[in-house]
């Protein structure tokens, strides 16, 4: 689960479309219309090509030449010189305090900060008041009518595109020339100061391009996620942070997982990405790894439901393990588009025996490939999975003896793994439907305010304890995150093997209609309408509840799990995917040396805590990591 993407995608704002029987289902707000979707996606592709093909490689060289303090100084100068635009817009919006603060900042940084290269105003805690003409037009009543992707500048709309032109006109660098202007010499329109403005823009991109590329690669449809986020971020609305109703500690703690990320921003760039041929599909699957300089134990990381190998939690775990002396290898979830398209033998994932076997086969291929590339560098192997990845890790552990040709691991570590898949997905549907507890007349406004609070929390980047959400809000945000994962899973599966269930066209550049339709399906619907019919065509009858429950319940493999001494489990007592009866089964089935239980943390909410990270280290003890 990627809750950061949830908060970025919590932006289905704008007109609300009432549907028949809406009181019985959650109706999501819609984003700003995208009638130019085909054109916008083409421009998005162009921008991606520029960022990946030019900005990313050149930025690596630029960052080597211009060190971080120098880049910060250039960034400070770029913001300081555009003070007139912020002053005008604060005044035009009636934000007198903002205009005053920006004037104080400009005076302080221009005089004492050597022309703005040093940001003394921030050190002296003079607040910023960033605003632009697009926001001014919005406050004056101009609501955007359509989404627009601009070359180089990225996401926008017709209002903000006009605002961008006005912002450019308010930039002093647009008027400064080093010599008198003459009509006979049109080249004087392009002054060195104009190039300076582009230089400042490139300087800022150099520090953000890597995260941009990771984002675009890790999302099945980064365009859609970005469109939602931009639509929401440009709304001139303020969230009401008052918490109405009871809180739910477990789901609030779960939301804290969004703050689990790498400590060193350069760590992701130090990893190497390769591809390996998957024999069962004949395609090549990407994986990313960080190898120690000498022989060391290798930990293969299996992420949660739908997560990509470059998602924040995966990278943070890889960094943690690498710092502890282990080599780390990451691949995407079996529910992620990357794995589904390249390594899955089933078009519709969710049947544990097939998914886990495909995962195990991919891990075996990756391990063989690394052994060939780096002979003698790979020590004992460990498999570490969290959430759904932990669930699959335990299944692989239970069936390792049955898979003679597949990789054998010396240790299996499962973090916050559910015991029963069907129970887990029933909770996800329940969480998504949490807003039904609100009165229908207030539901639209309450959902919108929940999104506003979520976006403000994500933008701040600072954890709040507890987050400002009621039980309904926190559960809904989690449910929505998983529903978006389900949307991508269904789209990817039907793109490769259309079962004729989706009414709208699955292929093509215009995806908004099919996305809206897919979001109507719950996890229960997915099993009944996609998974069970698909496997019936493969000669497997899953129509009875017992058949699917047996295959997706770890208790089915109880004896094999108990006989595997290399298993280590770490879980939280208040994990909403783990009911009390399942926790009791874990405690009865595994020794205290194998099972670590924290009282709090929800589902993955304490991954970043020192206690959890210490427990992960303890779970891997005995593999003799290389000490640093």
HELIX and SHEET records of a PDB file:
HELIX    1   1 UNK A    3  UNK A    8  1                                   6    
HELIX    2   2 UNK A   22  UNK A   24  5                                   3    
HELIX    3   3 UNK A   37  UNK A   50  1                                  14    
HELIX    4   4 UNK A   51  UNK A   55  3                                   5    
HELIX    5   5 UNK A   56  UNK A   65  1                                  10    
HELIX    6   6 UNK A   68  UNK A   81  1                                  14    
HELIX    7   7 UNK A   83  UNK A   92  1                                  10    
HELIX    8   8 UNK A   96  UNK A  111  1                                  16    
HELIX    9   9 UNK A  120  UNK A  123  1                                   4    
HELIX   10  10 UNK A  133  UNK A  139  1                                   7    
HELIX   11  11 UNK A  158  UNK A  169  1                                  12    
HELIX   12  12 UNK A  172  UNK A  174  5                                   3    
HELIX   13  13 UNK A  186  UNK A  189  5                                   4    
HELIX   14  14 UNK A  192  UNK A  218  1                                  27    
HELIX   15  15 UNK A  222  UNK A  233  1                                  12    
HELIX   16  16 UNK A  249  UNK A  255  1                                   7    
HELIX   17  17 UNK A  256  UNK A  259  5                                   4    
HELIX   18  18 UNK A  267  UNK A  270  1                                   4    
HELIX   19  19 UNK A  312  UNK A  323  1                                  12    
HELIX   20  20 UNK A  337  UNK A  342  1                                   6    
HELIX   21  21 UNK A  352  UNK A  373  1                                  22    
HELIX   22  22 UNK A  388  UNK A  399  1                                  12    
HELIX   23  23 UNK A  400  UNK A  402  5                                   3    
HELIX   24  24 UNK A  421  UNK A  432  1                                  12    
HELIX   25  25 UNK A  434  UNK A  437  5                                   4    
HELIX   26  26 UNK A  440  UNK A  460  1                                  21    
HELIX   27  27 UNK A  471  UNK A  496  1                                  26    
HELIX   28  28 UNK A  512  UNK A  518  1                                   7    
HELIX   29  29 UNK A  523  UNK A  526  1                                   4    
HELIX   30  30 UNK A  527  UNK A  531  3                                   5    
HELIX   31  31 UNK A  532  UNK A  536  1                                   5    
HELIX   32  32 UNK A  545  UNK A  551  1                                   7    
HELIX   33  33 UNK A  554  UNK A  557  5                                   4    
HELIX   34  34 UNK A  558  UNK A  563  1                                   6    
HELIX   35  35 UNK A  580  UNK A  589  1                                  10    
HELIX   36  36 UNK A  610  UNK A  619  1                                  10    
SHEET    1   A 2 UNK A 147  UNK A 150  0                                        
SHEET    2   A 2 UNK A 154  UNK A 157 -1                                        
SHEET    1   B 8 UNK A 272  UNK A 278  0                                        
SHEET    2   B 8 UNK A 283  UNK A 290 -1                                        
SHEET    3   B 8 UNK A 327  UNK A 331 -1                                        
SHEET    4   B 8 UNK A 296  UNK A 302  1                                        
SHEET    5   B 8 UNK A 378  UNK A 386  1                                        
SHEET    6   B 8 UNK A 411  UNK A 415  1                                        
SHEET    7   B 8 UNK A 567  UNK A 572  1                                        
SHEET    8   B 8 UNK A 595  UNK A 598  1                                        
END                                                                             
